[in-house]
Amino acid sequence: MTRGQLGACIAATITCSTIAPIAVAQDSTSKFPSKSVRIVVGFGAGGGTDLAARAIGQKLTDTFGTSFIVDNRPGASGNLAGDIVAKANPDGYTMLMANSTIAIPSLSIKLPFDIRKDFIPLSLVALGPSVLVVHPSIAVNDVKGLIALAKAKPKSLSFGSGGVGNVTHLAMELLMSSAGIEMVHIPYKGGAPSVVGLISGEVQTLFTSIPTALPQINAGKMRAIGVSISKRNVALPNVPTIAEAGVPGYYAASWYGLLLPAGVPKPVVESLSKEIVTAMKVPAIRDGMLKQGFEPVGDTPAEFKKFIGEEIPRWEKVVKNAGIKPE
């Protein structure tokens, strides 16, 4: 073999070894998803984040013909799940159903991930206004009554939340600072456990997602007295907003959105985004979510990224005004 022939052979070998992985990667992307996809949820089953994940997961399963499985990993106000997804293989087979808490990095001294750098915002699935509820044993029928009782007996009432820094915690902090009252905070590992705490009488009041609360409200196990956003909710038409019930200007909305680890191939991101946007326009899905108390959205990665960028400073202000120290 001449030197020229040897050089040509080496060049051909290098070229083949370089092109092969690219071809494999492209082929893998074009077949996405070829196996089950995991939707990690940082809270327990039955909470608003979990319900939103299961609703969109079922639709994506039907669309792609591949299972989208919800994986509940409660802990650290959702940050445990966030860390799992941030460090996951960026192939599109692991995603995070996050809620508003992930957009409040000021609550933590050191997070294991950076919301701005370690994720690709995929889609804002839904807004989830919270409902303020009280235990039936409390002689309170409206927001003004709760405020009056809390003022008459400072720190005698306790409120539950889905965890320190959870939006249900901050919603109550905002209410207390706006109304000039003090109550004792009892954090739980998710919205569903906090509701169990209220029903059992461990706490007297709390904010929770409407989907989580509805069955208990309808069963008479808790009393709804206010909705956290600026308009009444379709699922609770007779419950006034907190602003109209005695705290002017009050607003605290939660949201649920899907994130992917940074580095997921663009074709995979676009494929998932397209199907999520389409899913959220299906009447049956929209109507079902509205009846549960969600306000369905479904937007593009660029729109969701902009939304998160606006949420971070808004919640930082609430944390600062409430005097909450990072942990």
Backbone bond lengths (Angstrom), bond angles and torsions (degrees), N, CA, C in turn:
res aa  C-N    CA-C-N  psi(-1)  N-CA   C-N-CA  omega(-1)  CA-C   N-CA-C  phi
1 M - - - 1.479 - - 1.527 109.07 -
2 T 1.326 118.12 129.63 1.462 121.93 179.39 1.511 109.70 -75.36
3 R 1.364 115.01 165.91 1.475 118.42 177.64 1.529 110.78 -61.08
4 G 1.327 115.27 -38.50 1.470 118.70 -179.82 1.512 111.95 -63.35
5 Q 1.341 115.08 -41.57 1.477 118.73 178.96 1.528 111.36 -66.46
6 L 1.365 115.26 -40.39 1.457 119.65 178.71 1.522 111.11 -62.50
7 G 1.355 115.62 -43.51 1.477 119.58 179.12 1.509 111.91 -62.45
8 A 1.320 116.31 -40.95 1.467 119.91 179.58 1.515 110.96 -64.37
9 C 1.353 115.14 -38.49 1.475 119.61 179.71 1.511 111.20 -64.89
10 I 1.364 116.43 -44.98 1.471 120.83 178.80 1.518 110.86 -61.57
11 A 1.345 115.14 -44.22 1.472 119.82 -179.56 1.520 111.11 -60.42
12 A 1.337 114.86 -41.87 1.465 119.55 179.68 1.514 111.66 -64.60
13 T 1.364 115.27 -39.20 1.469 120.26 179.54 1.513 110.84 -64.46
14 I 1.356 115.56 -45.21 1.472 119.91 179.47 1.516 110.96 -61.79
15 T 1.358 114.88 -42.93 1.468 119.22 -179.14 1.517 111.15 -62.18
16 C 1.334 116.21 -43.94 1.472 120.25 -179.83 1.513 111.68 -64.04
17 S 1.361 116.24 -41.19 1.465 119.67 -178.20 1.514 111.25 -69.83
18 T 1.347 116.63 -24.87 1.471 120.13 179.27 1.508 111.05 -81.14
19 I 1.325 115.16 -40.08 1.460 119.56 -175.51 1.522 111.86 -75.41
20 A 1.314 117.83 -35.50 1.466 121.45 -174.37 1.514 114.33 -54.92
21 P 1.382 119.01 -50.48 1.461 118.65 179.93 1.515 112.59 -60.76
22 I 1.359 116.56 -36.72 1.461 120.26 -179.87 1.519 109.59 -63.83
23 A 1.341 115.13 -43.80 1.461 119.24 -179.97 1.513 110.98 -62.38
24 V 1.353 115.75 -40.90 1.459 120.50 178.54 1.516 110.70 -63.04
25 A 1.363 115.96 -44.05 1.466 120.71 -179.26 1.512 110.62 -62.76
26 Q 1.350 116.35 -43.11 1.455 119.53 -179.93 1.518 110.61 -64.62
27 D 1.348 115.85 -40.45 1.452 120.13 -179.79 1.522 110.38 -64.42
28 S 1.361 116.02 -40.44 1.464 120.97 179.56 1.520 110.98 -63.34
29 T 1.345 115.72 -42.28 1.462 120.67 -179.55 1.523 110.92 -64.71
30 S 1.363 115.13 -41.63 1.459 118.88 -176.28 1.520 112.19 -65.50
31 K 1.325 116.75 -21.86 1.463 120.62 -178.84 1.526 112.71 -98.30
32 F 1.315 118.09 7.36 1.458 121.06 -177.09 1.523 110.39 -66.06
33 P 1.355 117.56 136.42 1.470 125.82 -7.75 1.527 110.91 -91.57
34 S 1.317 116.04 137.09 1.466 121.38 179.99 1.520 111.48 -103.03
35 K 1.338 116.59 1.14 1.462 122.05 177.39 1.523 108.55 -153.47
36 S 1.311 117.72 177.56 1.464 121.68 -177.69 1.527 111.85 -62.32
37 V 1.320 115.21 144.78 1.458 122.23 177.57 1.524 108.27 -109.00
38 R 1.324 116.17 137.36 1.460 120.94 -177.95 1.525 110.86 -102.16
39 I 1.329 116.97 126.86 1.466 122.24 173.93 1.524 106.82 -105.48
40 V 1.319 116.53 106.55 1.460 121.44 -177.09 1.528 109.51 -84.36
41 V 1.326 115.77 131.60 1.466 122.90 -179.74 1.528 108.07 -120.54
42 G 1.325 116.32 128.09 1.463 120.27 -175.77 1.510 115.58 -83.54
43 F 1.324 116.83 15.02 1.460 121.14 -177.98 1.527 109.36 -139.94
44 G 1.326 115.80 166.40 1.453 120.36 -176.18 1.515 113.93 -70.03
45 A 1.318 115.67 166.14 1.460 121.91 178.29 1.522 110.19 -63.94
46 G 1.327 115.71 141.60 1.461 121.03 176.77 1.508 114.97 99.72
47 G 1.349 117.76 -15.24 1.455 120.72 178.20 1.517 110.92 -80.48
48 G 1.337 116.47 172.48 1.456 120.67 -177.55 1.515 113.41 -60.13
49 T 1.339 117.52 -41.67 1.465 121.34 -179.61 1.525 110.40 -64.04
50 D 1.319 115.92 -41.93 1.463 121.37 178.59 1.525 111.36 -64.28
51 L 1.320 117.04 -43.64 1.458 120.86 -178.96 1.525 111.53 -65.21
52 A 1.341 116.16 -39.66 1.464 120.13 178.07 1.522 110.43 -64.37
53 A 1.330 116.10 -40.97 1.472 120.89 179.49 1.521 110.98 -63.29
54 R 1.317 116.76 -42.10 1.465 120.05 -178.19 1.526 111.53 -69.91
55 A 1.323 116.95 -34.44 1.467 120.14 179.53 1.527 111.06 -65.14
56 I 1.334 116.80 -49.86 1.463 119.79 -178.64 1.527 110.11 -74.45
57 G 1.336 117.44 -32.87 1.457 120.89 179.46 1.518 111.88 -62.14
58 Q 1.324 117.15 -40.67 1.459 120.77 179.57 1.519 111.04 -65.04
59 K 1.336 116.19 -41.08 1.460 119.76 179.85 1.523 111.03 -65.98
60 L 1.338 117.51 -42.26 1.461 120.42 178.80 1.523 111.11 -66.13
61 T 1.321 117.04 -34.13 1.466 121.09 175.92 1.524 110.10 -61.73
62 D 1.318 115.80 -45.16 1.464 120.98 179.15 1.525 111.35 -64.91
63 T 1.324 116.31 -38.88 1.468 120.96 -176.58 1.523 112.51 -71.28
64 F 1.343 115.83 -49.14 1.459 119.98 -175.49 1.531 113.80 -87.47
65 G 1.332 117.12 -17.25 1.455 119.47 -177.53 1.513 112.66 74.41
66 T 1.325 116.37 16.61 1.461 123.72 178.61 1.520 108.18 -130.84
67 S 1.313 117.32 141.97 1.467 120.81 -175.38 1.528 112.88 -67.62
68 F 1.319 115.66 132.10 1.460 123.27 169.40 1.529 105.11 -108.73
69 I 1.328 115.60 103.76 1.464 122.01 -170.04 1.525 111.48 -99.71
70 V 1.326 116.99 129.95 1.467 121.83 177.43 1.518 109.45 -80.48
71 D 1.328 115.67 129.28 1.461 122.49 -179.52 1.527 108.48 -120.57
72 N 1.325 117.22 102.77 1.467 121.59 -178.14 1.518 111.16 -78.99
73 R 1.343 116.34 121.55 1.462 122.25 178.64 1.532 109.06 -131.14
74 P 1.345 117.69 71.64 1.461 120.54 -177.80 1.522 113.09 -67.75
75 G 1.326 114.83 150.54 1.460 119.99 177.37 1.514 112.38 143.19
76 A 1.343 115.32 144.17 1.468 122.71 176.47 1.521 112.44 54.49
77 S 1.332 116.09 41.59 1.474 121.99 178.22 1.520 112.35 54.57
78 G 1.315 116.51 37.23 1.461 121.04 177.93 1.514 114.15 92.68
79 N 1.334 117.90 -10.36 1.465 120.76 -176.07 1.530 113.10 -71.94
80 L 1.332 116.98 -25.46 1.456 120.09 176.67 1.528 109.84 -62.36
81 A 1.306 116.00 -46.60 1.467 120.78 178.51 1.524 110.59 -65.68
82 G 1.330 116.23 -39.62 1.452 119.94 178.43 1.513 111.92 -59.59
83 D 1.324 116.15 -40.79 1.460 121.13 179.72 1.527 111.08 -65.99
84 I 1.339 115.82 -39.62 1.471 120.17 179.40 1.524 110.67 -60.35
85 V 1.321 116.16 -45.34 1.466 120.30 -177.43 1.526 111.57 -73.68
86 A 1.331 117.05 -38.73 1.468 120.02 179.32 1.528 111.58 -59.26
87 K 1.338 116.62 -32.16 1.464 121.57 -177.73 1.533 113.04 -98.35
88 A 1.323 116.63 3.08 1.463 120.49 -178.40 1.534 111.28 -74.19
89 N 1.322 115.44 159.49 1.457 120.99 175.36 1.537 108.83 -59.28
90 P 1.329 119.08 124.03 1.471 120.86 -176.43 1.522 112.81 -78.75
91 D 1.308 115.93 64.30 1.459 120.49 -178.60 1.528 112.67 -114.84
92 G 1.336 116.46 0.00 1.456 120.25 178.95 1.509 114.42 93.28
93 Y 1.342 117.13 -4.62 1.459 119.83 -177.12 1.529 113.41 -91.69
94 T 1.328 116.55 0.88 1.467 121.36 173.63 1.518 107.95 -134.26
95 M 1.307 116.76 123.87 1.462 120.97 177.97 1.523 109.66 -134.21
96 L 1.304 115.32 163.98 1.462 121.25 -177.77 1.518 110.54 -116.16
97 M 1.344 116.55 127.81 1.462 119.79 168.21 1.518 105.52 -92.45
98 A 1.324 116.10 102.62 1.461 121.63 -176.77 1.519 110.67 -100.05
99 N 1.327 114.73 161.13 1.463 118.47 170.34 1.526 108.71 -121.73
100 S 1.314 117.35 -171.32 1.465 122.55 -173.58 1.522 113.89 -54.30
101 T 1.324 117.22 -28.40 1.458 120.98 -175.09 1.524 112.78 -57.04
102 I 1.320 117.24 -32.69 1.461 119.86 -176.95 1.529 111.74 -68.25
103 A 1.332 116.88 -18.00 1.461 121.53 179.27 1.528 111.86 -93.98
104 I 1.348 116.49 21.65 1.464 120.77 179.46 1.525 109.00 -127.14
105 P 1.331 118.41 60.76 1.468 120.92 -177.97 1.521 113.96 -64.41
106 S 1.337 117.25 -18.57 1.465 120.83 -178.54 1.523 112.33 -66.87
107 L 1.331 118.06 -10.95 1.459 121.35 179.89 1.528 112.82 -80.90
108 S 1.303 116.51 -13.88 1.469 120.32 -176.22 1.525 111.33 -117.35
109 I 1.331 115.56 135.62 1.460 120.38 177.29 1.523 109.63 -65.87
110 K 1.332 116.13 -42.05 1.452 120.57 179.76 1.515 110.03 -146.63
111 L 1.331 116.08 112.10 1.450 121.27 176.81 1.525 110.04 -92.10
112 P 1.332 117.30 148.61 1.464 119.87 178.79 1.525 113.01 -78.14
113 F 1.324 116.66 0.88 1.467 120.84 179.25 1.522 109.27 -149.05
114 D 1.320 115.26 165.52 1.464 122.33 178.41 1.523 107.46 -117.24
115 I 1.324 116.55 113.65 1.459 120.89 -176.82 1.524 111.65 -57.76
116 R 1.327 117.29 -29.43 1.467 121.03 -176.98 1.524 112.82 -81.42
117 K 1.342 117.99 -24.88 1.461 121.01 -172.77 1.527 115.04 -114.96
118 D 1.318 117.57 -29.18 1.463 120.85 -170.12 1.521 115.07 -95.12
119 F 1.333 116.79 1.10 1.460 120.16 -178.74 1.525 111.65 -134.17
120 I 1.317 114.43 156.51 1.459 121.76 168.46 1.523 106.81 -109.09
121 P 1.333 118.57 112.58 1.466 119.71 175.87 1.529 109.03 -62.38
122 L 1.318 116.86 124.11 1.463 121.02 -176.53 1.526 112.08 -96.57
123 S 1.322 116.92 -53.65 1.463 119.57 179.62 1.523 111.16 -167.18
124 L 1.314 116.03 138.91 1.458 121.61 170.43 1.522 106.01 -80.29
125 V 1.323 116.66 110.48 1.460 121.16 -174.67 1.527 111.69 -77.78
126 A 1.332 116.55 -45.71 1.463 119.00 -176.68 1.518 111.96 -162.77
127 L 1.312 115.16 154.13 1.452 121.45 168.47 1.522 106.48 -91.56
128 G 1.320 116.01 147.68 1.458 119.11 -177.56 1.507 111.86 -135.95
129 P 1.322 117.77 84.65 1.459 119.22 177.99 1.516 111.43 -58.22
130 S 1.308 115.90 142.13 1.467 120.86 178.33 1.523 110.02 -89.06
131 V 1.314 115.46 158.84 1.454 120.66 175.84 1.525 107.97 -119.87
132 L 1.326 116.17 136.75 1.457 122.59 177.31 1.529 107.20 -88.50
133 V 1.327 115.99 121.67 1.459 120.72 -177.46 1.524 110.49 -126.20
134 V 1.325 115.76 158.32 1.467 121.72 176.83 1.529 108.68 -132.08
135 H 1.325 114.87 157.85 1.462 120.56 176.59 1.531 108.56 -70.07
136 P 1.327 118.08 140.84 1.469 121.35 -178.43 1.529 114.41 -56.68
137 S 1.329 117.62 -23.72 1.460 120.31 -178.64 1.522 112.72 -75.09
138 I 1.325 116.93 -15.15 1.464 121.11 179.96 1.519 109.25 -82.86
139 A 1.310 116.33 128.65 1.469 121.17 -177.95 1.522 110.41 -77.98
140 V 1.328 115.41 62.54 1.462 122.30 -178.99 1.522 108.57 -134.18
141 N 1.327 116.45 128.19 1.458 120.65 -179.36 1.520 113.69 -116.22
142 D 1.326 116.17 -7.32 1.454 119.17 -179.73 1.524 110.62 -154.27
143 V 1.332 115.88 175.17 1.467 121.21 -177.35 1.525 111.20 -63.31
144 K 1.310 116.73 -42.07 1.468 119.72 179.35 1.525 111.25 -60.61
145 G 1.327 116.31 -36.93 1.458 120.28 179.17 1.512 111.72 -66.75
146 L 1.322 117.37 -39.52 1.462 121.24 178.31 1.530 110.18 -65.50
147 I 1.310 116.40 -43.48 1.472 120.63 179.45 1.522 110.64 -62.94
148 A 1.331 116.26 -42.39 1.470 120.75 -179.65 1.526 110.84 -63.44
149 L 1.350 117.09 -41.12 1.457 121.15 -179.77 1.535 110.57 -67.24
150 A 1.330 115.96 -41.83 1.465 120.10 179.84 1.526 111.47 -66.20
151 K 1.318 117.72 -34.24 1.470 121.19 178.13 1.523 110.96 -72.20
152 A 1.327 115.96 -36.27 1.468 119.88 -179.49 1.525 111.37 -70.50
153 K 1.350 115.97 -31.22 1.466 120.61 -178.31 1.529 109.93 -132.80
154 P 1.361 116.62 76.64 1.471 120.31 -177.82 1.531 112.48 -56.03
155 K 1.323 115.52 133.19 1.472 123.84 177.48 1.527 114.41 61.95
156 S 1.316 116.58 16.55 1.467 118.98 177.19 1.525 111.01 -90.67
157 L 1.323 116.69 -22.17 1.456 121.14 177.60 1.526 109.46 -95.43
158 S 1.323 116.40 146.71 1.459 120.66 176.15 1.526 109.37 -118.15
159 F 1.317 115.26 147.26 1.463 119.18 177.44 1.518 110.16 -125.70
160 G 1.326 115.51 144.08 1.451 120.77 178.84 1.514 110.63 -96.51
161 S 1.328 115.73 166.47 1.461 121.19 176.08 1.520 109.10 -155.11
162 G 1.327 116.17 171.48 1.453 120.93 177.82 1.508 113.21 -79.88
163 G 1.338 117.62 7.23 1.464 121.75 179.00 1.517 110.92 136.80
164 V 1.311 116.85 158.36 1.461 121.39 178.76 1.524 109.37 -60.40
165 G 1.320 117.02 125.01 1.454 121.16 -179.41 1.513 114.26 86.67
166 N 1.333 116.48 -9.35 1.454 120.14 175.00 1.526 108.59 -62.77
167 V 1.329 116.84 152.66 1.466 119.49 -177.63 1.531 111.44 -60.00
168 T 1.345 117.51 -29.19 1.459 119.30 177.79 1.523 111.06 -69.57
169 H 1.319 117.03 -28.70 1.466 121.59 173.98 1.531 109.88 -70.70
170 L 1.338 115.90 -49.73 1.469 120.04 -177.26 1.523 112.15 -66.17
171 A 1.335 116.19 -32.92 1.464 119.08 178.02 1.526 110.57 -61.40
172 M 1.347 116.30 -39.02 1.461 119.52 179.06 1.523 111.25 -74.29
173 E 1.328 116.62 -37.02 1.465 119.52 176.36 1.525 110.24 -60.35
174 L 1.322 115.89 -40.73 1.465 120.41 178.24 1.519 110.66 -64.84
175 L 1.328 117.16 -40.33 1.463 120.55 178.42 1.527 110.85 -65.02
176 M 1.343 116.92 -44.05 1.461 120.02 -178.80 1.523 111.95 -64.07
177 S 1.345 116.65 -42.44 1.460 119.01 -179.90 1.525 111.03 -69.65
178 S 1.333 116.98 -34.31 1.466 120.64 179.62 1.527 111.99 -71.25
179 A 1.347 116.10 -35.71 1.465 120.80 -176.17 1.525 113.30 -96.46
180 G 1.330 117.27 -9.21 1.462 120.56 179.74 1.515 113.09 71.31
181 I 1.355 116.34 42.88 1.460 120.22 179.83 1.533 109.90 -124.97
182 E 1.342 116.08 165.38 1.456 121.82 177.97 1.524 110.26 -131.82
183 M 1.319 115.75 131.45 1.454 121.91 175.12 1.533 108.06 -136.46
184 V 1.314 116.71 164.27 1.462 121.82 -177.61 1.524 110.22 -93.13
185 H 1.324 116.39 129.72 1.462 121.65 -178.07 1.525 112.14 -87.63
186 I 1.331 116.53 128.63 1.466 122.79 175.17 1.543 106.99 -120.98
187 P 1.324 118.51 101.14 1.472 120.59 -178.53 1.526 112.77 -81.21
188 Y 1.326 115.93 145.80 1.465 122.75 176.33 1.531 109.07 -122.61
189 K 1.305 116.11 171.10 1.463 120.40 179.07 1.527 110.57 -91.46
190 G 1.321 115.28 63.88 1.455 120.27 178.40 1.510 113.37 120.80
191 G 1.344 114.49 162.93 1.457 119.85 -178.04 1.512 114.16 -65.92
192 A 1.339 117.12 -41.62 1.467 120.19 -179.48 1.529 112.50 -61.33
193 P 1.345 119.33 -47.01 1.473 119.23 177.82 1.532 112.75 -62.76
194 S 1.335 117.14 -31.88 1.467 118.78 179.47 1.528 110.46 -68.05
195 V 1.318 116.42 -34.63 1.468 120.83 177.36 1.528 110.03 -66.65
196 V 1.320 116.26 -39.54 1.473 120.30 175.98 1.528 109.54 -61.29
197 G 1.331 115.92 -39.26 1.463 120.79 178.16 1.519 112.30 -62.31
198 L 1.320 116.73 -38.69 1.465 120.00 178.25 1.518 110.94 -69.16
199 I 1.326 116.11 -46.59 1.468 120.47 -178.61 1.529 110.90 -60.16
200 S 1.330 116.74 -37.18 1.465 120.64 -178.67 1.525 112.64 -79.55
201 G 1.339 116.76 -8.59 1.460 120.32 178.49 1.514 115.00 90.33
202 E 1.357 117.33 8.01 1.466 120.16 178.21 1.527 111.14 -66.90
203 V 1.336 115.94 -33.29 1.465 121.82 175.84 1.519 108.05 -130.46
204 Q 1.321 116.16 160.24 1.465 119.99 -176.33 1.530 113.72 -99.92
205 T 1.323 116.59 -21.87 1.458 119.24 -177.33 1.517 109.88 -153.69
206 L 1.312 116.38 163.68 1.462 121.36 175.38 1.527 110.39 -175.32
207 F 1.321 113.89 164.62 1.456 121.67 168.16 1.522 106.13 -99.67
208 T 1.317 116.73 140.56 1.453 119.83 174.14 1.518 108.46 -150.87
209 S 1.324 116.24 167.39 1.461 119.19 -179.78 1.530 109.51 -68.46
210 I 1.310 115.83 148.27 1.459 120.26 -179.26 1.530 111.90 -63.32
211 P 1.349 119.59 -42.63 1.473 118.31 177.58 1.518 113.36 -57.79
212 T 1.333 116.51 -37.35 1.467 120.56 179.48 1.526 110.91 -70.02
213 A 1.325 116.43 -38.23 1.465 121.37 -173.68 1.523 114.48 -80.71
214 L 1.322 117.26 -31.93 1.471 120.82 -171.19 1.532 114.89 -50.07
215 P 1.316 119.80 -50.36 1.475 118.86 -178.93 1.526 112.40 -59.80
216 Q 1.336 116.63 -37.45 1.465 120.85 -178.58 1.529 111.41 -74.34
217 I 1.327 116.46 -35.77 1.465 120.63 176.52 1.524 109.58 -64.77
218 N 1.327 116.14 -46.46 1.470 121.23 -179.65 1.526 111.86 -64.70
219 A 1.337 116.38 -27.83 1.470 120.72 179.74 1.522 112.08 -86.37
220 G 1.335 116.84 -2.58 1.458 120.82 179.27 1.522 114.25 77.98
221 K 1.338 117.12 15.76 1.464 120.22 -178.20 1.526 112.73 -88.40
222 M 1.318 116.15 -10.25 1.458 121.02 173.34 1.524 108.31 -153.07
223 R 1.318 116.19 158.23 1.462 121.20 -176.74 1.529 109.44 -115.11
224 A 1.323 116.91 124.47 1.463 121.59 178.93 1.520 109.88 -85.55
225 I 1.351 116.16 130.70 1.471 118.65 -178.19 1.529 113.34 -125.45
226 G 1.328 118.39 -9.20 1.455 118.34 179.49 1.519 112.91 -170.14
227 V 1.342 116.28 148.95 1.465 123.14 177.19 1.521 108.29 -108.56
228 S 1.339 116.69 141.98 1.465 120.45 -168.00 1.522 117.08 -80.66
229 I 1.341 118.91 -11.64 1.464 118.73 -178.77 1.528 110.82 -104.23
230 S 1.335 116.11 -172.23 1.462 120.57 -170.83 1.527 114.90 -86.73
231 K 1.327 117.82 1.28 1.461 119.56 175.96 1.521 109.57 -140.05
232 R 1.305 116.35 154.36 1.461 120.29 -179.76 1.525 110.38 -67.15
233 N 1.329 115.11 154.88 1.453 121.01 -176.79 1.524 111.11 -95.83
234 V 1.326 116.15 142.64 1.466 121.76 -179.11 1.522 111.77 -57.35
235 A 1.327 116.91 -37.03 1.468 120.92 -177.37 1.530 112.76 -75.78
236 L 1.349 116.96 -19.83 1.466 121.74 -179.85 1.528 109.16 -133.77
237 P 1.306 117.35 63.05 1.471 121.07 -173.70 1.524 115.28 -61.80
238 N 1.332 117.38 -23.80 1.462 120.04 -177.65 1.529 113.78 -93.85
239 V 1.318 115.94 0.35 1.466 120.00 179.33 1.525 108.83 -97.17
240 P 1.325 118.65 120.27 1.465 120.85 -177.52 1.527 112.71 -71.08
241 T 1.317 116.12 160.04 1.457 119.25 172.06 1.521 107.35 -71.48
242 I 1.321 116.49 157.53 1.466 120.06 179.55 1.517 110.51 -65.25
243 A 1.321 116.19 -32.52 1.471 120.12 178.90 1.526 110.85 -63.51
244 E 1.318 116.97 -44.47 1.469 119.31 -179.23 1.528 111.55 -79.32
245 A 1.340 116.99 -14.39 1.467 120.71 -178.33 1.525 112.91 -92.57
246 G 1.336 117.41 3.74 1.462 117.91 174.90 1.509 117.98 135.97
247 V 1.349 117.74 -2.26 1.466 120.52 178.75 1.531 107.76 -125.98
248 P 1.329 117.77 83.26 1.460 122.02 -175.98 1.530 113.10 -54.89
249 G 1.328 115.32 135.73 1.459 120.58 176.92 1.519 114.81 83.04
250 Y 1.334 118.27 -2.01 1.461 119.82 -177.75 1.528 110.53 -67.11
251 Y 1.360 115.93 134.21 1.459 121.47 178.03 1.518 109.07 -156.84
252 A 1.323 117.66 125.50 1.470 121.94 177.95 1.523 108.64 -152.93
253 A 1.325 116.17 95.34 1.463 120.22 -178.11 1.514 111.32 -101.91
254 S 1.300 115.48 142.14 1.453 121.36 172.20 1.525 107.45 -98.37
255 W 1.322 115.95 166.73 1.455 119.59 176.10 1.520 109.57 -149.92
256 Y 1.318 114.81 162.18 1.451 121.60 -178.85 1.530 108.46 -132.09
257 G 1.332 116.54 126.33 1.456 119.44 -177.30 1.517 112.39 -147.53
258 L 1.317 115.96 156.25 1.455 122.47 -178.75 1.529 111.68 -97.14
259 L 1.329 115.29 133.77 1.455 122.42 178.07 1.521 109.39 -124.75
260 L 1.317 116.21 148.40 1.456 122.85 174.98 1.521 108.85 -116.03
261 P 1.330 118.25 153.96 1.462 118.51 175.24 1.526 110.14 -65.75
262 A 1.328 117.39 145.93 1.461 121.14 178.80 1.521 110.21 -57.41
263 G 1.322 115.76 139.82 1.453 120.16 177.43 1.515 115.07 104.52
264 V 1.331 117.95 -4.50 1.464 120.34 177.98 1.532 108.66 -64.09
265 P 1.337 118.70 133.19 1.465 121.61 -178.96 1.528 112.78 -53.76
266 K 1.305 116.46 140.41 1.456 122.13 -177.20 1.524 113.36 -55.90
267 P 1.353 119.77 -41.78 1.466 119.51 179.18 1.532 112.79 -59.80
268 V 1.334 116.82 -35.28 1.464 120.92 178.74 1.524 109.89 -68.70
269 V 1.330 116.12 -44.21 1.462 120.98 178.41 1.522 110.19 -59.49
270 E 1.318 116.50 -45.86 1.466 121.04 -177.95 1.526 111.68 -65.90
271 S 1.336 116.23 -38.25 1.462 119.90 179.72 1.523 111.41 -64.94
272 L 1.328 116.26 -46.66 1.460 120.78 179.42 1.530 110.90 -65.33
273 S 1.328 116.53 -44.58 1.461 120.77 -178.88 1.521 111.20 -59.60
274 K 1.321 116.25 -45.18 1.463 121.21 -179.38 1.523 111.32 -58.19
275 E 1.329 116.37 -45.19 1.457 119.76 -177.04 1.531 112.43 -71.98
276 I 1.332 117.27 -32.88 1.464 120.31 178.03 1.527 110.21 -68.10
277 V 1.328 116.64 -45.21 1.466 120.84 178.13 1.527 109.99 -59.59
278 T 1.324 115.99 -43.28 1.469 120.89 178.64 1.525 111.02 -63.69
279 A 1.325 116.09 -43.23 1.466 121.04 -178.14 1.524 111.74 -60.97
280 M 1.337 116.21 -40.38 1.457 119.44 -176.39 1.527 113.35 -74.14
281 K 1.337 116.39 -3.86 1.469 120.58 176.03 1.521 112.12 -100.14
282 V 1.323 115.94 -7.17 1.468 120.11 179.55 1.527 109.12 -70.80
283 P 1.345 118.78 121.94 1.470 122.05 -176.89 1.526 114.37 -51.23
284 A 1.310 116.89 -42.14 1.468 119.64 -177.83 1.526 111.35 -63.35
285 I 1.333 116.64 -39.61 1.465 120.53 179.77 1.520 110.33 -71.43
286 R 1.337 116.40 -45.82 1.470 120.07 179.48 1.526 110.99 -60.32
287 D 1.318 116.53 -47.56 1.465 120.37 -178.89 1.520 111.46 -63.29
288 G 1.338 115.84 -40.12 1.453 119.92 179.29 1.515 111.99 -63.78
289 M 1.329 116.00 -42.28 1.457 119.61 -179.80 1.519 111.44 -69.83
290 L 1.331 117.13 -38.00 1.467 120.51 177.97 1.530 111.07 -62.57
291 K 1.315 116.49 -40.43 1.461 120.47 179.66 1.526 111.44 -65.57
292 Q 1.340 116.14 -28.39 1.462 120.58 178.48 1.526 112.51 -82.81
293 G 1.334 116.84 -10.35 1.456 119.64 179.31 1.515 114.70 107.26
294 F 1.347 117.70 -2.18 1.457 121.46 176.79 1.528 110.05 -81.98
295 E 1.321 115.47 158.72 1.455 120.97 169.42 1.521 106.58 -117.73
296 P 1.344 118.07 97.24 1.458 121.93 -173.75 1.524 113.14 -61.32
297 V 1.347 116.23 143.89 1.465 121.37 -179.54 1.534 108.97 -124.50
298 G 1.340 116.69 -88.61 1.454 120.80 -177.68 1.517 110.33 80.59
299 D 1.336 117.67 89.78 1.462 120.43 -179.41 1.529 111.12 -128.45
300 T 1.323 117.08 -177.54 1.459 122.21 -175.77 1.527 110.48 -84.35
301 P 1.348 117.57 164.15 1.458 120.77 176.14 1.535 112.80 -56.35
302 A 1.321 117.19 -40.50 1.462 120.36 -179.82 1.525 111.23 -65.11
303 E 1.323 117.09 -41.46 1.465 121.45 -179.92 1.523 110.92 -67.52
304 F 1.335 116.18 -40.71 1.457 119.72 179.89 1.528 110.92 -68.32
305 K 1.320 117.42 -37.33 1.463 121.30 177.58 1.530 110.15 -61.59
306 K 1.310 117.29 -42.90 1.467 121.92 178.27 1.526 110.31 -63.76
307 F 1.335 116.51 -41.64 1.463 121.62 179.75 1.525 111.07 -60.13
308 I 1.339 116.79 -46.87 1.461 120.80 179.92 1.524 110.45 -62.47
309 G 1.340 116.48 -39.42 1.456 120.70 178.36 1.514 113.11 -60.69
310 E 1.315 117.14 -28.18 1.465 121.75 178.32 1.525 111.56 -85.95
311 E 1.327 116.62 -29.61 1.459 121.19 -178.97 1.533 112.44 -70.03
312 I 1.322 117.48 -38.75 1.462 121.31 -175.43 1.524 112.63 -56.14
313 P 1.345 120.09 -53.51 1.474 119.20 179.66 1.529 113.09 -68.14
314 R 1.344 116.73 -28.79 1.474 118.82 -179.36 1.524 110.53 -66.17
315 W 1.348 117.29 -44.92 1.453 120.40 179.60 1.527 112.29 -74.52
316 E 1.326 117.38 -28.91 1.467 120.22 176.03 1.530 110.20 -60.05
317 K 1.317 115.91 -36.85 1.460 120.77 178.95 1.528 110.90 -65.72
318 V 1.335 116.60 -41.02 1.463 120.64 179.03 1.529 109.99 -63.89
319 V 1.330 116.35 -43.55 1.463 120.83 179.83 1.520 110.59 -61.81
320 K 1.310 117.73 -44.70 1.460 122.23 -179.36 1.517 111.49 -64.39
321 N 1.314 116.62 -46.20 1.475 120.72 -178.96 1.525 112.03 -64.91
322 A 1.337 115.89 -30.95 1.467 119.60 -179.75 1.523 112.13 -84.11
323 G 1.322 116.29 -8.96 1.471 120.39 178.46 1.517 113.67 70.88
324 I 1.336 116.50 29.44 1.467 120.36 -179.30 1.533 108.85 -80.87
325 K 1.311 116.89 127.95 1.447 121.70 -179.72 1.525 110.59 -89.24
326 P 1.333 117.47 138.38 1.469 119.21 177.74 1.520 110.83 -65.69
327 E 1.315 116.00 149.16 1.456 121.94 -179.37 1.528 110.48 -120.03
